[in-house]
Amino acid sequence: MVYSEEVPIVPGEGQPAEEEPPAGRRSIPGSVAFVPSVAGLIIAGEVVKDLAGVQR
């Protein structure tokens, strides 16, 4: 499986005032652009291993 056990943070809660985004700005992204594609490659690798009968 590909997942994270980390508890998500809510932007603005528990952060010092100087780190809060200015009014009108978008919130902090949950991941970097390459993370979803890498997760897809990891899942695809697991499927190939299952189909090939490879032990982990």
PQR file of N, CA, C, O and H, with PARSE charges and radii, in Angstrom:
ATOM      1  N   MET A   1       0.834  -1.189   0.000 -0.4000 1.5000
ATOM      2  CA  MET A   1       0.000   0.000   0.000 -0.0000 2.0000
ATOM      3  C   MET A   1       0.874   1.246   0.000  0.5500 1.7000
ATOM      4  O   MET A   1       2.003   1.247   0.491 -0.5500 1.4000
ATOM      5  N   VAL A   2       0.322   2.283  -0.555 -0.4000 1.5000
ATOM      6  CA  VAL A   2       1.022   3.563  -0.581 -0.0000 2.0000
ATOM      7  C   VAL A   2       0.144   4.577   0.135  0.5500 1.7000
ATOM      8  O   VAL A   2      -0.888   5.000  -0.387 -0.5500 1.4000
ATOM      9  H   VAL A   2      -0.595   2.283  -0.954  0.4000 1.0000
ATOM     10  N   TYR A   3       0.557   4.957   1.322 -0.4000 1.5000
ATOM     11  CA  TYR A   3      -0.183   5.966   2.073 -0.0000 2.0000
ATOM     12  C   TYR A   3       0.719   6.534   3.157  0.5500 1.7000
ATOM     13  O   TYR A   3       1.799   6.007   3.427 -0.5500 1.4000
ATOM     14  H   TYR A   3       1.394   4.614   1.746  0.4000 1.0000
ATOM     15  N   SER A   4       0.269   7.593   3.761 -0.4000 1.5000
ATOM     16  CA  SER A   4       1.019   8.248   4.818 -0.0000 2.0000
ATOM     17  C   SER A   4       0.216   8.192   6.110  0.5500 1.7000
ATOM     18  O   SER A   4      -0.994   8.418   6.108 -0.5500 1.4000
ATOM     19  H   SER A   4      -0.608   8.021   3.542  0.4000 1.0000
ATOM     20  N   GLU A   5       0.883   7.896   7.194 -0.4000 1.5000
ATOM     21  CA  GLU A   5       0.226   7.873   8.498 -0.0000 2.0000
ATOM     22  C   GLU A   5       0.328   9.212   9.222  0.5500 1.7000
ATOM     23  O   GLU A   5      -0.112   9.335  10.366 -0.5500 1.4000
ATOM     24  H   GLU A   5       1.866   7.713   7.195  0.4000 1.0000
ATOM     25  N   GLU A   6       0.908  10.214   8.560 -0.4000 1.5000
ATOM     26  CA  GLU A   6       1.054  11.528   9.179 -0.0000 2.0000
ATOM     27  C   GLU A   6      -0.301  12.207   9.338  0.5500 1.7000
ATOM     28  O   GLU A   6      -1.180  12.080   8.485 -0.5500 1.4000
ATOM     29  H   GLU A   6       1.265  10.113   7.632  0.4000 1.0000
ATOM     30  N   VAL A   7      -0.452  12.919  10.426 -0.4000 1.5000
ATOM     31  CA  VAL A   7      -1.668  13.696  10.653 -0.0000 2.0000
ATOM     32  C   VAL A   7      -1.536  14.994   9.861  0.5500 1.7000
ATOM     33  O   VAL A   7      -0.542  15.703  10.012 -0.5500 1.4000
ATOM     34  H   VAL A   7       0.262  13.022  11.119  0.4000 1.0000
ATOM     35  N   PRO A   8      -2.527  15.322   9.012 -0.5600 1.5000
ATOM     36  CA  PRO A   8      -2.415  16.552   8.225  0.2800 2.0000
ATOM     37  C   PRO A   8      -2.490  17.792   9.115  0.5500 1.7000
ATOM     38  O   PRO A   8      -3.177  17.802  10.136 -0.5500 1.4000
ATOM     39  N   ILE A   9      -1.775  18.824   8.708 -0.4000 1.5000
ATOM     40  CA  ILE A   9      -1.831  20.080   9.455 -0.0000 2.0000
ATOM     41  C   ILE A   9      -2.793  21.033   8.749  0.5500 1.7000
ATOM     42  O   ILE A   9      -2.992  20.947   7.537 -0.5500 1.4000
ATOM     43  H   ILE A   9      -1.217  18.816   7.878  0.4000 1.0000
ATOM     44  N   VAL A  10      -3.366  21.912   9.497 -0.4000 1.5000
ATOM     45  CA  VAL A  10      -4.249  22.930   8.943 -0.0000 2.0000
ATOM     46  C   VAL A  10      -3.473  24.237   8.923  0.5500 1.7000
ATOM     47  O   VAL A  10      -3.044  24.709   9.975 -0.5500 1.4000
ATOM     48  H   VAL A  10      -3.204  21.982  10.482  0.4000 1.0000
ATOM     49  N   PRO A  11      -3.278  24.843   7.729 -0.5600 1.5000
ATOM     50  CA  PRO A  11      -2.526  26.094   7.674  0.2800 2.0000
ATOM     51  C   PRO A  11      -3.159  27.150   8.582  0.5500 1.7000
ATOM     52  O   PRO A  11      -4.376  27.336   8.589 -0.5500 1.4000
ATOM     53  N   GLY A  12      -2.327  27.818   9.328 -0.4000 1.5000
ATOM     54  CA  GLY A  12      -2.800  28.881  10.205 -0.0000 2.0000
ATOM     55  C   GLY A  12      -2.981  28.450  11.641  0.5500 1.7000
ATOM     56  O   GLY A  12      -2.943  29.291  12.539 -0.5500 1.4000
ATOM     57  H   GLY A  12      -1.339  27.667   9.323  0.4000 1.0000
ATOM     58  N   GLU A  13      -3.179  27.154  11.889 -0.4000 1.5000
ATOM     59  CA  GLU A  13      -3.354  26.678  13.264 -0.0000 2.0000
ATOM     60  C   GLU A  13      -1.994  26.318  13.857  0.5500 1.7000
ATOM     61  O   GLU A  13      -1.263  25.498  13.303 -0.5500 1.4000
ATOM     62  H   GLU A  13      -3.210  26.472  11.159  0.4000 1.0000
ATOM     63  N   GLY A  14      -1.670  26.924  14.962 -0.4000 1.5000
ATOM     64  CA  GLY A  14      -0.435  26.600  15.655 -0.0000 2.0000
ATOM     65  C   GLY A  14       0.807  27.193  15.022  0.5500 1.7000
ATOM     66  O   GLY A  14       1.923  26.869  15.428 -0.5500 1.4000
ATOM     67  H   GLY A  14      -2.264  27.591  15.413  0.4000 1.0000
ATOM     68  N   GLN A  15       0.632  28.052  14.038 -0.4000 1.5000
ATOM     69  CA  GLN A  15       1.779  28.691  13.404 -0.0000 2.0000
ATOM     70  C   GLN A  15       1.930  30.106  13.934  0.5500 1.7000
ATOM     71  O   GLN A  15       0.942  30.776  14.231 -0.5500 1.4000
ATOM     72  H   GLN A  15      -0.275  28.315  13.708  0.4000 1.0000
ATOM     73  N   PRO A  16       3.169  30.554  14.052 -0.5600 1.5000
ATOM     74  CA  PRO A  16       3.350  31.961  14.435  0.2800 2.0000
ATOM     75  C   PRO A  16       2.728  32.891  13.390  0.5500 1.7000
ATOM     76  O   PRO A  16       2.611  32.527  12.220 -0.5500 1.4000
ATOM     77  N   ALA A  17       2.335  34.074  13.812 -0.4000 1.5000
ATOM     78  CA  ALA A  17       1.637  35.017  12.932 -0.0000 2.0000
ATOM     79  C   ALA A  17       2.434  35.335  11.669  0.5500 1.7000
ATOM     80  O   ALA A  17       1.840  35.521  10.607 -0.5500 1.4000
ATOM     81  H   ALA A  17       2.429  34.369  14.763  0.4000 1.0000
ATOM     82  N   GLU A  18       3.768  35.403  11.756 -0.4000 1.5000
ATOM     83  CA  GLU A  18       4.566  35.772  10.588 -0.0000 2.0000
ATOM     84  C   GLU A  18       4.577  34.674   9.521  0.5500 1.7000
ATOM     85  O   GLU A  18       4.973  34.937   8.386 -0.5500 1.4000
ATOM     86  H   GLU A  18       4.250  35.253  12.619  0.4000 1.0000
ATOM     87  N   GLU A  19       4.147  33.438   9.860 -0.4000 1.5000
ATOM     88  CA  GLU A  19       4.134  32.357   8.882 -0.0000 2.0000
ATOM     89  C   GLU A  19       2.769  32.170   8.234  0.5500 1.7000
ATOM     90  O   GLU A  19       2.650  31.385   7.293 -0.5500 1.4000
ATOM     91  H   GLU A  19       3.825  33.225  10.782  0.4000 1.0000
ATOM     92  N   GLU A  20       1.743  32.858   8.698 -0.4000 1.5000
ATOM     93  CA  GLU A  20       0.419  32.726   8.106 -0.0000 2.0000
ATOM     94  C   GLU A  20       0.420  33.386   6.731  0.5500 1.7000
ATOM     95  O   GLU A  20       1.037  34.435   6.551 -0.5500 1.4000
ATOM     96  H   GLU A  20       1.839  33.496   9.462  0.4000 1.0000
ATOM     97  N   PRO A  21      -0.274  32.774   5.747 -0.5600 1.5000
ATOM     98  CA  PRO A  21      -0.302  33.377   4.418  0.2800 2.0000
ATOM     99  C   PRO A  21      -1.055  34.705   4.431  0.5500 1.7000
ATOM    100  O   PRO A  21      -2.024  34.858   5.174 -0.5500 1.4000
ATOM    101  N   PRO A  22      -0.619  35.661   3.620 -0.5600 1.5000
ATOM    102  CA  PRO A  22      -1.321  36.945   3.544  0.2800 2.0000
ATOM    103  C   PRO A  22      -2.752  36.750   3.048  0.5500 1.7000
ATOM    104  O   PRO A  22      -3.057  35.749   2.400 -0.5500 1.4000
ATOM    105  N   ALA A  23      -3.619  37.697   3.349 -0.4000 1.5000
ATOM    106  CA  ALA A  23      -5.026  37.619   2.930 -0.0000 2.0000
ATOM    107  C   ALA A  23      -5.110  37.498   1.417  0.5500 1.7000
ATOM    108  O   ALA A  23      -4.395  38.192   0.695 -0.5500 1.4000
ATOM    109  H   ALA A  23      -3.371  38.510   3.875  0.4000 1.0000
ATOM    110  N   GLY A  24      -5.970  36.631   0.941 -0.4000 1.5000
ATOM    111  CA  GLY A  24      -6.135  36.458  -0.491 -0.0000 2.0000
ATOM    112  C   GLY A  24      -5.203  35.425  -1.105  0.5500 1.7000
ATOM    113  O   GLY A  24      -5.347  35.092  -2.282 -0.5500 1.4000
ATOM    114  H   GLY A  24      -6.551  36.067   1.528  0.4000 1.0000
ATOM    115  N   ARG A  25      -4.260  34.917  -0.342 -0.4000 1.5000
ATOM    116  CA  ARG A  25      -3.327  33.915  -0.867 -0.0000 2.0000
ATOM    117  C   ARG A  25      -3.924  32.527  -0.693  0.5500 1.7000
ATOM    118  O   ARG A  25      -4.739  32.293   0.200 -0.5500 1.4000
ATOM    119  H   ARG A  25      -4.142  35.188   0.614  0.4000 1.0000
ATOM    120  N   ARG A  26      -3.511  31.618  -1.551 -0.4000 1.5000
ATOM    121  CA  ARG A  26      -3.970  30.237  -1.440 -0.0000 2.0000
ATOM    122  C   ARG A  26      -3.279  29.554  -0.281  0.5500 1.7000
ATOM    123  O   ARG A  26      -2.235  30.007   0.189 -0.5500 1.4000
ATOM    124  H   ARG A  26      -2.849  31.808  -2.277  0.4000 1.0000
ATOM    125  N   SER A  27      -3.866  28.460   0.177 -0.4000 1.5000
ATOM    126  CA  SER A  27      -3.266  27.716   1.278 -0.0000 2.0000
ATOM    127  C   SER A  27      -2.050  26.933   0.792  0.5500 1.7000
ATOM    128  O   SER A  27      -1.803  26.828  -0.410 -0.5500 1.4000
ATOM    129  H   SER A  27      -4.713  28.092  -0.204  0.4000 1.0000
ATOM    130  N   ILE A  28      -1.314  26.398   1.721 -0.4000 1.5000
ATOM    131  CA  ILE A  28      -0.104  25.637   1.424 -0.0000 2.0000
ATOM    132  C   ILE A  28      -0.502  24.321   0.750  0.5500 1.7000
ATOM    133  O   ILE A  28      -1.399  23.634   1.239 -0.5500 1.4000
ATOM    134  H   ILE A  28      -1.515  26.483   2.697  0.4000 1.0000
ATOM    135  N   PRO A  29       0.153  23.952  -0.374 -0.5600 1.5000
ATOM    136  CA  PRO A  29      -0.222  22.703  -1.054  0.2800 2.0000
ATOM    137  C   PRO A  29       0.101  21.480  -0.204  0.5500 1.7000
ATOM    138  O   PRO A  29       1.025  21.507   0.609 -0.5500 1.4000
ATOM    139  N   GLY A  30      -0.663  20.411  -0.396 -0.4000 1.5000
ATOM    140  CA  GLY A  30      -0.477  19.194   0.376 -0.0000 2.0000
ATOM    141  C   GLY A  30       0.656  18.327  -0.123  0.5500 1.7000
ATOM    142  O   GLY A  30       1.125  17.448   0.601 -0.5500 1.4000
ATOM    143  H   GLY A  30      -1.414  20.389  -1.057  0.4000 1.0000
ATOM    144  N   SER A  31       1.111  18.555  -1.351 -0.4000 1.5000
ATOM    145  CA  SER A  31       2.215  17.763  -1.885 -0.0000 2.0000
ATOM    146  C   SER A  31       2.942  18.562  -2.954  0.5500 1.7000
ATOM    147  O   SER A  31       2.503  19.637  -3.363 -0.5500 1.4000
ATOM    148  H   SER A  31       0.730  19.269  -1.940  0.4000 1.0000
ATOM    149  N   VAL A  32       4.048  18.015  -3.389 -0.4000 1.5000
ATOM    150  CA  VAL A  32       4.824  18.617  -4.467 -0.0000 2.0000
ATOM    151  C   VAL A  32       4.335  17.994  -5.773  0.5500 1.7000
ATOM    152  O   VAL A  32       3.770  16.900  -5.752 -0.5500 1.4000
ATOM    153  H   VAL A  32       4.404  17.142  -3.057  0.4000 1.0000
ATOM    154  N   ALA A  33       4.538  18.656  -6.896 -0.4000 1.5000
ATOM    155  CA  ALA A  33       3.991  18.211  -8.174 -0.0000 2.0000
ATOM    156  C   ALA A  33       4.364  16.776  -8.545  0.5500 1.7000
ATOM    157  O   ALA A  33       3.560  16.084  -9.169 -0.5500 1.4000
ATOM    158  H   ALA A  33       4.997  19.544  -6.914  0.4000 1.0000
ATOM    159  N   PHE A  34       5.554  16.312  -8.182 -0.4000 1.5000
ATOM    160  CA  PHE A  34       5.974  14.975  -8.600 -0.0000 2.0000
ATOM    161  C   PHE A  34       5.467  13.861  -7.676  0.5500 1.7000
ATOM    162  O   PHE A  34       5.559  12.689  -8.043 -0.5500 1.4000
ATOM    163  H   PHE A  34       6.208  16.874  -7.675  0.4000 1.0000
ATOM    164  N   VAL A  35       4.950  14.179  -6.522 -0.4000 1.5000
ATOM    165  CA  VAL A  35       4.554  13.144  -5.553 -0.0000 2.0000
ATOM    166  C   VAL A  35       3.429  12.246  -6.076  0.5500 1.7000
ATOM    167  O   VAL A  35       3.561  11.027  -5.963 -0.5500 1.4000
ATOM    168  H   VAL A  35       4.876  15.130  -6.224  0.4000 1.0000
ATOM    169  N   PRO A  36       2.329  12.767  -6.644 -0.5600 1.5000
ATOM    170  CA  PRO A  36       1.282  11.857  -7.134  0.2800 2.0000
ATOM    171  C   PRO A  36       1.778  10.896  -8.213  0.5500 1.7000
ATOM    172  O   PRO A  36       1.387   9.729  -8.215 -0.5500 1.4000
ATOM    173  N   SER A  37       2.631  11.358  -9.129 -0.4000 1.5000
ATOM    174  CA  SER A  37       3.124  10.470 -10.181 -0.0000 2.0000
ATOM    175  C   SER A  37       4.051   9.401  -9.621  0.5500 1.7000
ATOM    176  O   SER A  37       4.026   8.261 -10.084 -0.5500 1.4000
ATOM    177  H   SER A  37       2.948  12.307  -9.128  0.4000 1.0000
ATOM    178  N   VAL A  38       4.863   9.749  -8.639 -0.4000 1.5000
ATOM    179  CA  VAL A  38       5.736   8.755  -8.009 -0.0000 2.0000
ATOM    180  C   VAL A  38       4.903   7.712  -7.268  0.5500 1.7000
ATOM    181  O   VAL A  38       5.220   6.523  -7.313 -0.5500 1.4000
ATOM    182  H   VAL A  38       4.883  10.675  -8.263  0.4000 1.0000
ATOM    183  N   ALA A  39       3.854   8.139  -6.594 -0.4000 1.5000
ATOM    184  CA  ALA A  39       2.966   7.189  -5.914 -0.0000 2.0000
ATOM    185  C   ALA A  39       2.338   6.238  -6.933  0.5500 1.7000
ATOM    186  O   ALA A  39       2.197   5.047  -6.656 -0.5500 1.4000
ATOM    187  H   ALA A  39       3.596   9.105  -6.557  0.4000 1.0000
ATOM    188  N   GLY A  40       1.964   6.744  -8.096 -0.4000 1.5000
ATOM    189  CA  GLY A  40       1.415   5.896  -9.153 -0.0000 2.0000
ATOM    190  C   GLY A  40       2.424   4.873  -9.638  0.5500 1.7000
ATOM    191  O   GLY A  40       2.065   3.727  -9.908 -0.5500 1.4000
ATOM    192  H   GLY A  40       2.079   7.712  -8.320  0.4000 1.0000
ATOM    193  N   LEU A  41       3.688   5.275  -9.753 -0.4000 1.5000
ATOM    194  CA  LEU A  41       4.734   4.337 -10.171 -0.0000 2.0000
ATOM    195  C   LEU A  41       4.965   3.262  -9.114  0.5500 1.7000
ATOM    196  O   LEU A  41       5.200   2.102  -9.455 -0.5500 1.4000
ATOM    197  H   LEU A  41       3.980   6.206  -9.533  0.4000 1.0000
ATOM    198  N   ILE A  42       4.901   3.626  -7.852 -0.4000 1.5000
ATOM    199  CA  ILE A  42       5.074   2.641  -6.773 -0.0000 2.0000
ATOM    200  C   ILE A  42       3.926   1.629  -6.816  0.5500 1.7000
ATOM    201  O   ILE A  42       4.150   0.426  -6.682 -0.5500 1.4000
ATOM    202  H   ILE A  42       4.710   4.567  -7.575  0.4000 1.0000
ATOM    203  N   ILE A  43       2.701   2.119  -7.004 -0.4000 1.5000
ATOM    204  CA  ILE A  43       1.544   1.223  -7.074 -0.0000 2.0000
ATOM    205  C   ILE A  43       1.671   0.304  -8.297  0.5500 1.7000
ATOM    206  O   ILE A  43       1.414  -0.896  -8.198 -0.5500 1.4000
ATOM    207  H   ILE A  43       2.519   3.096  -7.113  0.4000 1.0000
ATOM    208  N   ALA A  44       2.064   0.859  -9.439 -0.4000 1.5000
ATOM    209  CA  ALA A  44       2.235   0.049 -10.649 -0.0000 2.0000
ATOM    210  C   ALA A  44       3.287  -1.031 -10.434  0.5500 1.7000
ATOM    211  O   ALA A  44       3.119  -2.160 -10.895 -0.5500 1.4000
ATOM    212  H   ALA A  44       2.273   1.834  -9.520  0.4000 1.0000
ATOM    213  N   GLY A  45       4.365  -0.698  -9.740 -0.4000 1.5000
ATOM    214  CA  GLY A  45       5.393  -1.684  -9.437 -0.0000 2.0000
ATOM    215  C   GLY A  45       4.859  -2.823  -8.588  0.5500 1.7000
ATOM    216  O   GLY A  45       5.229  -3.979  -8.793 -0.5500 1.4000
ATOM    217  H   GLY A  45       4.502   0.219  -9.365  0.4000 1.0000
ATOM    218  N   GLU A  46       3.994  -2.507  -7.639 -0.4000 1.5000
ATOM    219  CA  GLU A  46       3.391  -3.543  -6.790 -0.0000 2.0000
ATOM    220  C   GLU A  46       2.477  -4.452  -7.607  0.5500 1.7000
ATOM    221  O   GLU A  46       2.441  -5.661  -7.381 -0.5500 1.4000
ATOM    222  H   GLU A  46       3.692  -1.569  -7.473  0.4000 1.0000
ATOM    223  N   VAL A  47       1.740  -3.875  -8.555 -0.4000 1.5000
ATOM    224  CA  VAL A  47       0.863  -4.673  -9.415 -0.0000 2.0000
ATOM    225  C   VAL A  47       1.693  -5.631 -10.266  0.5500 1.7000
ATOM    226  O   VAL A  47       1.347  -6.805 -10.402 -0.5500 1.4000
ATOM    227  H   VAL A  47       1.769  -2.893  -8.739  0.4000 1.0000
ATOM    228  N   VAL A  48       2.783  -5.133 -10.835 -0.4000 1.5000
ATOM    229  CA  VAL A  48       3.654  -5.981 -11.653 -0.0000 2.0000
ATOM    230  C   VAL A  48       4.240  -7.110 -10.807  0.5500 1.7000
ATOM    231  O   VAL A  48       4.306  -8.251 -11.263 -0.5500 1.4000
ATOM    232  H   VAL A  48       3.065  -4.179 -10.724  0.4000 1.0000
ATOM    233  N   LYS A  49       4.664  -6.802  -9.584 -0.4000 1.5000
ATOM    234  CA  LYS A  49       5.197  -7.845  -8.693 -0.0000 2.0000
ATOM    235  C   LYS A  49       4.139  -8.904  -8.402  0.5500 1.7000
ATOM    236  O   LYS A  49       4.437 -10.099  -8.410 -0.5500 1.4000
ATOM    237  H   LYS A  49       4.610  -5.874  -9.214  0.4000 1.0000
ATOM    238  N   ASP A  50       2.905  -8.474  -8.145 -0.4000 1.5000
ATOM    239  CA  ASP A  50       1.811  -9.420  -7.878 -0.0000 2.0000
ATOM    240  C   ASP A  50       1.553 -10.319  -9.086  0.5500 1.7000
ATOM    241  O   ASP A  50       1.395 -11.531  -8.943 -0.5500 1.4000
ATOM    242  H   ASP A  50       2.663  -7.504  -8.139  0.4000 1.0000
ATOM    243  N   LEU A  51       1.509  -9.710 -10.287 -0.4000 1.5000
ATOM    244  CA  LEU A  51       1.251 -10.487 -11.494 -0.0000 2.0000
ATOM    245  C   LEU A  51       2.388 -11.455 -11.805  0.5500 1.7000
ATOM    246  O   LEU A  51       2.153 -12.546 -12.325 -0.5500 1.4000
ATOM    247  H   LEU A  51       1.637  -8.725 -10.403  0.4000 1.0000
ATOM    248  N   ALA A  52       3.619 -11.058 -11.487 -0.4000 1.5000
ATOM    249  CA  ALA A  52       4.787 -11.901 -11.764 -0.0000 2.0000
ATOM    250  C   ALA A  52       5.010 -12.934 -10.660  0.5500 1.7000
ATOM    251  O   ALA A  52       5.806 -13.858 -10.826 -0.5500 1.4000
ATOM    252  H   ALA A  52       3.810 -10.172 -11.065  0.4000 1.0000
ATOM    253  N   GLY A  53       4.314 -12.782  -9.543 -0.4000 1.5000
ATOM    254  CA  GLY A  53       4.471 -13.733  -8.448 -0.0000 2.0000
ATOM    255  C   GLY A  53       5.765 -13.562  -7.679  0.5500 1.7000
ATOM    256  O   GLY A  53       6.262 -14.510  -7.071 -0.5500 1.4000
ATOM    257  H   GLY A  53       3.667 -12.031  -9.409  0.4000 1.0000
ATOM    258  N   VAL A  54       6.307 -12.364  -7.704 -0.4000 1.5000
ATOM    259  CA  VAL A  54       7.569 -12.075  -7.005 -0.0000 2.0000
ATOM    260  C   VAL A  54       7.297 -11.905  -5.514  0.5500 1.7000
ATOM    261  O   VAL A  54       6.377 -11.184  -5.126 -0.5500 1.4000
ATOM    262  H   VAL A  54       5.902 -11.595  -8.198  0.4000 1.0000
ATOM    263  N   GLN A  55       8.087 -12.561  -4.689 -0.4000 1.5000
ATOM    264  CA  GLN A  55       7.961 -12.408  -3.230 -0.0000 2.0000
ATOM    265  C   GLN A  55       8.601 -11.093  -2.808  0.5500 1.7000
ATOM    266  O   GLN A  55       9.579 -10.643  -3.406 -0.5500 1.4000
ATOM    267  H   GLN A  55       8.833 -13.147  -5.005  0.4000 1.0000
ATOM    268  N   ARG A  56       8.039 -10.490  -1.780 -0.4000 1.5000
ATOM    269  CA  ARG A  56       8.599  -9.225  -1.265 -0.0000 2.0000
ATOM    270  C   ARG A  56       9.488  -9.489  -0.110  0.5500 1.7000
ATOM    271  O   ARG A  56      10.052  -8.556   0.460 -0.5500 1.4000
ATOM    272  H   ARG A  56       7.245 -10.856  -1.295  0.4000 1.0000
TER
END
